[in-house]
């Protein structure tokens, strides 16, 4: 369960980056859309983490918080890499 949470979040980022890359008008649109997606993903994970923390399942809460760090690291690195490779 622990590894699946992080893997699912990374797969979601991968799919969204592919969708935005296909549908983009220009690099700025890609960066804005993808950054917005990253922010929404982080907010959702924070809310899920808070829920598990309040329901006394601190192990899952920690995993969702860790997942946020990975989303931020991978997501924003992807934004900058796509812009740099243009």
NUKEZA-55690 format. One record per atom (N, C-alpha, C): x, z, y; residue number from 1; residue in three letters; atom name. Coordinates in steps of 0.02 Angstrom, whole numbers, plus 50000, padded with zeros to 5 digits. Layout:
% NUKEZA-55690
{px = X	pz = Z	py = Y	n = NUM	res = Ala	atom = CA}
...
//
This chain:
% NUKEZA-55690
{px = 50042	pz = 50000	py = 49940	n = 1	res = Unk	atom = N}
{px = 50000	pz = 50000	py = 50000	n = 1	res = Unk	atom = CA}
{px = 50044	pz = 50000	py = 50063	n = 1	res = Unk	atom = C}
{px = 50099	pz = 50038	py = 50060	n = 2	res = Unk	atom = N}
{px = 50140	pz = 50045	py = 50120	n = 2	res = Unk	atom = CA}
{px = 50170	pz = 49978	py = 50141	n = 2	res = Unk	atom = C}
{px = 50199	pz = 49943	py = 50094	n = 3	res = Unk	atom = N}
{px = 50231	pz = 49879	py = 50110	n = 3	res = Unk	atom = CA}
{px = 50180	pz = 49826	py = 50127	n = 3	res = Unk	atom = C}
{px = 50121	pz = 49830	py = 50097	n = 4	res = Unk	atom = N}
{px = 50070	pz = 49780	py = 50109	n = 4	res = Unk	atom = CA}
{px = 50047	pz = 49780	py = 50182	n = 4	res = Unk	atom = C}
{px = 50045	pz = 49838	py = 50213	n = 5	res = Unk	atom = N}
{px = 50023	pz = 49842	py = 50283	n = 5	res = Unk	atom = CA}
{px = 50070	pz = 49802	py = 50328	n = 5	res = Unk	atom = C}
{px = 50134	pz = 49812	py = 50319	n = 6	res = Unk	atom = N}
{px = 50183	pz = 49777	py = 50360	n = 6	res = Unk	atom = CA}
{px = 50183	pz = 49703	py = 50345	n = 6	res = Unk	atom = C}
{px = 50179	pz = 49685	py = 50281	n = 7	res = Unk	atom = N}
{px = 50179	pz = 49615	py = 50261	n = 7	res = Unk	atom = CA}
{px = 50117	pz = 49579	py = 50289	n = 7	res = Unk	atom = C}
{px = 50060	pz = 49611	py = 50285	n = 8	res = Unk	atom = N}
{px = 49998	pz = 49580	py = 50312	n = 8	res = Unk	atom = CA}
{px = 50004	pz = 49569	py = 50387	n = 8	res = Unk	atom = C}
{px = 50031	pz = 49618	py = 50423	n = 9	res = Unk	atom = N}
{px = 50040	pz = 49609	py = 50495	n = 9	res = Unk	atom = CA}
{px = 50088	pz = 49552	py = 50511	n = 9	res = Unk	atom = C}
{px = 50141	pz = 49545	py = 50473	n = 10	res = Unk	atom = N}
{px = 50188	pz = 49490	py = 50485	n = 10	res = Unk	atom = CA}
{px = 50158	pz = 49423	py = 50466	n = 10	res = Unk	atom = C}
{px = 50118	pz = 49420	py = 50414	n = 11	res = Unk	atom = N}
{px = 50084	pz = 49357	py = 50396	n = 11	res = Unk	atom = CA}
{px = 50035	pz = 49337	py = 50451	n = 11	res = Unk	atom = C}
{px = 49999	pz = 49386	py = 50478	n = 12	res = Unk	atom = N}
{px = 49953	pz = 49371	py = 50533	n = 12	res = Unk	atom = CA}
{px = 49991	pz = 49342	py = 50593	n = 12	res = Unk	atom = C}
{px = 50048	pz = 49371	py = 50610	n = 13	res = Unk	atom = N}
{px = 50089	pz = 49345	py = 50665	n = 13	res = Unk	atom = CA}
{px = 50113	pz = 49274	py = 50649	n = 13	res = Unk	atom = C}
{px = 50133	pz = 49262	py = 50588	n = 14	res = Unk	atom = N}
{px = 50157	pz = 49195	py = 50568	n = 14	res = Unk	atom = CA}
{px = 50101	pz = 49144	py = 50575	n = 14	res = Unk	atom = C}
{px = 50042	pz = 49160	py = 50550	n = 15	res = Unk	atom = N}
{px = 49986	pz = 49114	py = 50554	n = 15	res = Unk	atom = CA}
{px = 49966	pz = 49101	py = 50626	n = 15	res = Unk	atom = C}
{px = 49964	pz = 49153	py = 50666	n = 16	res = Unk	atom = N}
{px = 49945	pz = 49143	py = 50736	n = 16	res = Unk	atom = CA}
{px = 49997	pz = 49103	py = 50774	n = 16	res = Unk	atom = C}
{px = 50060	pz = 49114	py = 50759	n = 17	res = Unk	atom = N}
{px = 50112	pz = 49075	py = 50793	n = 17	res = Unk	atom = CA}
{px = 50107	pz = 49002	py = 50774	n = 17	res = Unk	atom = C}
{px = 50090	pz = 48987	py = 50710	n = 18	res = Unk	atom = N}
{px = 50081	pz = 48917	py = 50690	n = 18	res = Unk	atom = CA}
{px = 50021	pz = 48886	py = 50724	n = 18	res = Unk	atom = C}
{px = 49967	pz = 48923	py = 50729	n = 19	res = Unk	atom = N}
{px = 49906	pz = 48898	py = 50762	n = 19	res = Unk	atom = CA}
{px = 49920	pz = 48884	py = 50836	n = 19	res = Unk	atom = C}
{px = 49953	pz = 48931	py = 50869	n = 20	res = Unk	atom = N}
{px = 49967	pz = 48921	py = 50940	n = 20	res = Unk	atom = CA}
{px = 50017	pz = 48865	py = 50951	n = 20	res = Unk	atom = C}
{px = 50064	pz = 48857	py = 50905	n = 21	res = Unk	atom = N}
{px = 50113	pz = 48803	py = 50912	n = 21	res = Unk	atom = CA}
{px = 50079	pz = 48735	py = 50905	n = 21	res = Unk	atom = C}
{px = 50033	pz = 48729	py = 50859	n = 22	res = Unk	atom = N}
{px = 49997	pz = 48666	py = 50849	n = 22	res = Unk	atom = CA}
{px = 49951	pz = 48651	py = 50909	n = 22	res = Unk	atom = C}
{px = 49918	pz = 48702	py = 50935	n = 23	res = Unk	atom = N}
{px = 49867	pz = 48693	py = 50987	n = 23	res = Unk	atom = CA}
{px = 49895	pz = 48697	py = 51058	n = 23	res = Unk	atom = C}
{px = 49958	pz = 48709	py = 51066	n = 24	res = Unk	atom = N}
{px = 49985	pz = 48722	py = 51133	n = 24	res = Unk	atom = CA}
{px = 49984	pz = 48660	py = 51178	n = 24	res = Unk	atom = C}
{px = 49974	pz = 48672	py = 51241	n = 25	res = Unk	atom = N}
{px = 49979	pz = 48620	py = 51291	n = 25	res = Unk	atom = CA}
{px = 50051	pz = 48616	py = 51316	n = 25	res = Unk	atom = C}
{px = 50081	pz = 48674	py = 51328	n = 26	res = Unk	atom = N}
{px = 50151	pz = 48678	py = 51350	n = 26	res = Unk	atom = CA}
{px = 50180	pz = 48745	py = 51328	n = 26	res = Unk	atom = C}
{px = 50243	pz = 48756	py = 51343	n = 27	res = Unk	atom = N}
{px = 50276	pz = 48817	py = 51320	n = 27	res = Unk	atom = CA}
{px = 50246	pz = 48879	py = 51352	n = 27	res = Unk	atom = C}
{px = 50225	pz = 48874	py = 51415	n = 28	res = Unk	atom = N}
{px = 50197	pz = 48932	py = 51449	n = 28	res = Unk	atom = CA}
{px = 50133	pz = 48955	py = 51414	n = 28	res = Unk	atom = C}
{px = 50090	pz = 48908	py = 51395	n = 29	res = Unk	atom = N}
{px = 50028	pz = 48926	py = 51360	n = 29	res = Unk	atom = CA}
{px = 50043	pz = 48961	py = 51294	n = 29	res = Unk	atom = C}
{px = 50093	pz = 48936	py = 51258	n = 30	res = Unk	atom = N}
{px = 50112	pz = 48967	py = 51195	n = 30	res = Unk	atom = CA}
{px = 50133	pz = 49039	py = 51206	n = 30	res = Unk	atom = C}
{px = 50176	pz = 49050	py = 51254	n = 31	res = Unk	atom = N}
{px = 50203	pz = 49117	py = 51266	n = 31	res = Unk	atom = CA}
{px = 50147	pz = 49165	py = 51287	n = 31	res = Unk	atom = C}
{px = 50103	pz = 49143	py = 51332	n = 32	res = Unk	atom = N}
{px = 50048	pz = 49186	py = 51355	n = 32	res = Unk	atom = CA}
{px = 50001	pz = 49201	py = 51297	n = 32	res = Unk	atom = C}
{px = 49981	pz = 49151	py = 51259	n = 33	res = Unk	atom = N}
{px = 49935	pz = 49163	py = 51203	n = 33	res = Unk	atom = CA}
{px = 49966	pz = 49208	py = 51150	n = 33	res = Unk	atom = C}
{px = 50029	pz = 49195	py = 51134	n = 34	res = Unk	atom = N}
{px = 50062	pz = 49233	py = 51081	n = 34	res = Unk	atom = CA}
{px = 50075	pz = 49305	py = 51104	n = 34	res = Unk	atom = C}
{px = 50095	pz = 49313	py = 51166	n = 35	res = Unk	atom = N}
{px = 50107	pz = 49381	py = 51192	n = 35	res = Unk	atom = CA}
{px = 50041	pz = 49420	py = 51194	n = 35	res = Unk	atom = C}
{px = 49987	pz = 49387	py = 51212	n = 36	res = Unk	atom = N}
{px = 49922	pz = 49420	py = 51211	n = 36	res = Unk	atom = CA}
{px = 49902	pz = 49441	py = 51141	n = 36	res = Unk	atom = C}
{px = 49917	pz = 49399	py = 51093	n = 37	res = Unk	atom = N}
{px = 49903	pz = 49415	py = 51023	n = 37	res = Unk	atom = CA}
{px = 49943	pz = 49475	py = 51000	n = 37	res = Unk	atom = C}
{px = 50006	pz = 49477	py = 51020	n = 38	res = Unk	atom = N}
{px = 50049	pz = 49534	py = 51002	n = 38	res = Unk	atom = CA}
{px = 50022	pz = 49599	py = 51031	n = 38	res = Unk	atom = C}
{px = 50001	pz = 49596	py = 51094	n = 39	res = Unk	atom = N}
{px = 49974	pz = 49656	py = 51126	n = 39	res = Unk	atom = CA}
{px = 49910	pz = 49679	py = 51091	n = 39	res = Unk	atom = C}
{px = 49867	pz = 49632	py = 51075	n = 40	res = Unk	atom = N}
{px = 49805	pz = 49650	py = 51040	n = 40	res = Unk	atom = CA}
{px = 49820	pz = 49679	py = 50971	n = 40	res = Unk	atom = C}
{px = 49868	pz = 49650	py = 50935	n = 41	res = Unk	atom = N}
{px = 49887	pz = 49677	py = 50870	n = 41	res = Unk	atom = CA}
{px = 49914	pz = 49748	py = 50875	n = 41	res = Unk	atom = C}
{px = 49954	pz = 49760	py = 50925	n = 42	res = Unk	atom = N}
{px = 49982	pz = 49827	py = 50935	n = 42	res = Unk	atom = CA}
{px = 49927	pz = 49877	py = 50951	n = 42	res = Unk	atom = C}
{px = 49881	pz = 49858	py = 50994	n = 43	res = Unk	atom = N}
{px = 49826	pz = 49903	py = 51011	n = 43	res = Unk	atom = CA}
{px = 49783	pz = 49919	py = 50950	n = 43	res = Unk	atom = C}
{px = 49768	pz = 49868	py = 50910	n = 44	res = Unk	atom = N}
{px = 49728	pz = 49879	py = 50849	n = 44	res = Unk	atom = CA}
{px = 49765	pz = 49926	py = 50802	n = 44	res = Unk	atom = C}
{px = 49831	pz = 49914	py = 50792	n = 45	res = Unk	atom = N}
{px = 49869	pz = 49957	py = 50748	n = 45	res = Unk	atom = CA}
{px = 49873	pz = 50029	py = 50774	n = 45	res = Unk	atom = C}
{px = 49878	pz = 50037	py = 50840	n = 46	res = Unk	atom = N}
{px = 49879	pz = 50104	py = 50869	n = 46	res = Unk	atom = CA}
{px = 49812	pz = 50140	py = 50856	n = 46	res = Unk	atom = C}
{px = 49757	pz = 50104	py = 50863	n = 47	res = Unk	atom = N}
{px = 49692	pz = 50135	py = 50850	n = 47	res = Unk	atom = CA}
{px = 49684	pz = 50153	py = 50777	n = 47	res = Unk	atom = C}
{px = 49708	pz = 50109	py = 50732	n = 48	res = Unk	atom = N}
{px = 49704	pz = 50125	py = 50661	n = 48	res = Unk	atom = CA}
{px = 49749	pz = 50185	py = 50645	n = 48	res = Unk	atom = C}
{px = 49808	pz = 50186	py = 50675	n = 49	res = Unk	atom = N}
{px = 49854	pz = 50242	py = 50665	n = 49	res = Unk	atom = CA}
{px = 49823	pz = 50308	py = 50690	n = 49	res = Unk	atom = C}
{px = 49791	pz = 50306	py = 50747	n = 50	res = Unk	atom = N}
{px = 49758	pz = 50365	py = 50774	n = 50	res = Unk	atom = CA}
{px = 49703	pz = 50389	py = 50727	n = 50	res = Unk	atom = C}
{px = 49664	pz = 50342	py = 50701	n = 51	res = Unk	atom = N}
{px = 49611	pz = 50359	py = 50653	n = 51	res = Unk	atom = CA}
{px = 49640	pz = 50395	py = 50592	n = 51	res = Unk	atom = C}
{px = 49692	pz = 50367	py = 50563	n = 52	res = Unk	atom = N}
{px = 49722	pz = 50399	py = 50503	n = 52	res = Unk	atom = CA}
{px = 49754	pz = 50466	py = 50520	n = 52	res = Unk	atom = C}
{px = 49782	pz = 50471	py = 50579	n = 53	res = Unk	atom = N}
{px = 49812	pz = 50535	py = 50600	n = 53	res = Unk	atom = CA}
{px = 49758	pz = 50589	py = 50606	n = 53	res = Unk	atom = C}
{px = 49703	pz = 50571	py = 50637	n = 54	res = Unk	atom = N}
{px = 49648	pz = 50619	py = 50646	n = 54	res = Unk	atom = CA}
{px = 49613	pz = 50636	py = 50581	n = 54	res = Unk	atom = C}
{px = 49616	pz = 50590	py = 50532	n = 55	res = Unk	atom = N}
{px = 49584	pz = 50603	py = 50468	n = 55	res = Unk	atom = CA}
{px = 49633	pz = 50635	py = 50419	n = 55	res = Unk	atom = C}
{px = 49688	pz = 50661	py = 50445	n = 56	res = Unk	atom = N}
{px = 49738	pz = 50699	py = 50407	n = 56	res = Unk	atom = CA}
{px = 49778	pz = 50657	py = 50357	n = 56	res = Unk	atom = C}
{px = 49778	pz = 50592	py = 50364	n = 57	res = Unk	atom = N}
{px = 49819	pz = 50549	py = 50322	n = 57	res = Unk	atom = CA}
{px = 49879	pz = 50526	py = 50363	n = 57	res = Unk	atom = C}
{px = 49926	pz = 50571	py = 50373	n = 58	res = Unk	atom = N}
{px = 49982	pz = 50558	py = 50418	n = 58	res = Unk	atom = CA}
{px = 50030	pz = 50506	py = 50391	n = 58	res = Unk	atom = C}
{px = 50032	pz = 50497	py = 50325	n = 59	res = Unk	atom = N}
{px = 50076	pz = 50447	py = 50296	n = 59	res = Unk	atom = CA}
{px = 50056	pz = 50376	py = 50318	n = 59	res = Unk	atom = C}
{px = 49992	pz = 50361	py = 50313	n = 60	res = Unk	atom = N}
{px = 49969	pz = 50295	py = 50336	n = 60	res = Unk	atom = CA}
{px = 49975	pz = 50288	py = 50411	n = 60	res = Unk	atom = C}
{px = 49966	pz = 50341	py = 50447	n = 61	res = Unk	atom = N}
{px = 49974	pz = 50339	py = 50520	n = 61	res = Unk	atom = CA}
{px = 50045	pz = 50320	py = 50538	n = 61	res = Unk	atom = C}
{px = 50093	pz = 50349	py = 50504	n = 62	res = Unk	atom = N}
{px = 50164	pz = 50331	py = 50516	n = 62	res = Unk	atom = CA}
{px = 50178	pz = 50259	py = 50499	n = 62	res = Unk	atom = C}
{px = 50148	pz = 50234	py = 50446	n = 63	res = Unk	atom = N}
{px = 50160	pz = 50164	py = 50426	n = 63	res = Unk	atom = CA}
{px = 50133	pz = 50116	py = 50479	n = 63	res = Unk	atom = C}
{px = 50074	pz = 50131	py = 50505	n = 64	res = Unk	atom = N}
{px = 50046	pz = 50087	py = 50557	n = 64	res = Unk	atom = CA}
{px = 50088	pz = 50090	py = 50621	n = 64	res = Unk	atom = C}
{px = 50115	pz = 50148	py = 50637	n = 65	res = Unk	atom = N}
{px = 50159	pz = 50153	py = 50695	n = 65	res = Unk	atom = CA}
{px = 50224	pz = 50113	py = 50684	n = 65	res = Unk	atom = C}
{px = 50251	pz = 50118	py = 50624	n = 66	res = Unk	atom = N}
{px = 50310	pz = 50078	py = 50607	n = 66	res = Unk	atom = CA}
{px = 50295	pz = 50004	py = 50610	n = 66	res = Unk	atom = C}
{px = 50236	pz = 49986	py = 50588	n = 67	res = Unk	atom = N}
{px = 50214	pz = 49917	py = 50590	n = 67	res = Unk	atom = CA}
{px = 50213	pz = 49891	py = 50662	n = 67	res = Unk	atom = C}
{px = 50194	pz = 49934	py = 50710	n = 68	res = Unk	atom = N}
{px = 50194	pz = 49914	py = 50780	n = 68	res = Unk	atom = CA}
{px = 50264	pz = 49896	py = 50804	n = 68	res = Unk	atom = C}
{px = 50312	pz = 49937	py = 50785	n = 69	res = Unk	atom = N}
{px = 50381	pz = 49921	py = 50804	n = 69	res = Unk	atom = CA}
{px = 50404	pz = 49855	py = 50777	n = 69	res = Unk	atom = C}
{px = 50386	pz = 49841	py = 50715	n = 70	res = Unk	atom = N}
{px = 50406	pz = 49778	py = 50684	n = 70	res = Unk	atom = CA}
{px = 50370	pz = 49719	py = 50718	n = 70	res = Unk	atom = C}
{px = 50306	pz = 49728	py = 50733	n = 71	res = Unk	atom = N}
{px = 50268	pz = 49675	py = 50767	n = 71	res = Unk	atom = CA}
{px = 50300	pz = 49660	py = 50835	n = 71	res = Unk	atom = C}
{px = 50317	pz = 49712	py = 50872	n = 72	res = Unk	atom = N}
{px = 50348	pz = 49701	py = 50937	n = 72	res = Unk	atom = CA}
{px = 50415	pz = 49666	py = 50931	n = 72	res = Unk	atom = C}
{px = 50455	pz = 49689	py = 50885	n = 73	res = Unk	atom = N}
{px = 50522	pz = 49659	py = 50876	n = 73	res = Unk	atom = CA}
{px = 50518	pz = 49586	py = 50854	n = 73	res = Unk	atom = C}
{px = 50480	pz = 49573	py = 50802	n = 74	res = Unk	atom = N}
{px = 50475	pz = 49505	py = 50776	n = 74	res = Unk	atom = CA}
{px = 50435	pz = 49460	py = 50823	n = 74	res = Unk	atom = C}
{px = 50380	pz = 49486	py = 50849	n = 75	res = Unk	atom = N}
{px = 50337	pz = 49445	py = 50891	n = 75	res = Unk	atom = CA}
{px = 50369	pz = 49422	py = 50955	n = 75	res = Unk	atom = C}
{px = 50398	pz = 49468	py = 50993	n = 76	res = Unk	atom = N}
{px = 50429	pz = 49447	py = 51056	n = 76	res = Unk	atom = CA}
{px = 50494	pz = 49409	py = 51045	n = 76	res = Unk	atom = C}
{px = 50528	pz = 49422	py = 50990	n = 77	res = Unk	atom = N}
{px = 50587	pz = 49381	py = 50973	n = 77	res = Unk	atom = CA}
{px = 50565	pz = 49309	py = 50960	n = 77	res = Unk	atom = C}
{px = 50509	pz = 49301	py = 50926	n = 78	res = Unk	atom = N}
{px = 50483	pz = 49234	py = 50913	n = 78	res = Unk	atom = CA}
{px = 50465	pz = 49199	py = 50978	n = 78	res = Unk	atom = C}
{px = 50433	pz = 49235	py = 51024	n = 79	res = Unk	atom = N}
{px = 50416	pz = 49205	py = 51089	n = 79	res = Unk	atom = CA}
{px = 50477	pz = 49178	py = 51124	n = 79	res = Unk	atom = C}
{px = 50529	pz = 49218	py = 51128	n = 80	res = Unk	atom = N}
{px = 50589	pz = 49197	py = 51163	n = 80	res = Unk	atom = CA}
{px = 50626	pz = 49142	py = 51125	n = 80	res = Unk	atom = C}
{px = 50625	pz = 49145	py = 51059	n = 81	res = Unk	atom = N}
{px = 50659	pz = 49094	py = 51019	n = 81	res = Unk	atom = CA}
{px = 50625	pz = 49026	py = 51027	n = 81	res = Unk	atom = C}
{px = 50559	pz = 49026	py = 51027	n = 82	res = Unk	atom = N}
{px = 50522	pz = 48963	py = 51035	n = 82	res = Unk	atom = CA}
{px = 50537	pz = 48933	py = 51104	n = 82	res = Unk	atom = C}
{px = 50538	pz = 48974	py = 51154	n = 83	res = Unk	atom = N}
{px = 50553	pz = 48948	py = 51222	n = 83	res = Unk	atom = CA}
{px = 50625	pz = 48924	py = 51226	n = 83	res = Unk	atom = C}
{px = 50671	pz = 48960	py = 51196	n = 84	res = Unk	atom = N}
{px = 50741	pz = 48941	py = 51200	n = 84	res = Unk	atom = CA}
{px = 50755	pz = 48877	py = 51162	n = 84	res = Unk	atom = C}
{px = 50720	pz = 48865	py = 51107	n = 85	res = Unk	atom = N}
{px = 50732	pz = 48805	py = 51066	n = 85	res = Unk	atom = CA}
{px = 50700	pz = 48742	py = 51094	n = 85	res = Unk	atom = C}
{px = 50663	pz = 48748	py = 51147	n = 86	res = Unk	atom = N}
{px = 50632	pz = 48688	py = 51177	n = 86	res = Unk	atom = CA}
{px = 50683	pz = 48644	py = 51208	n = 86	res = Unk	atom = C}
//
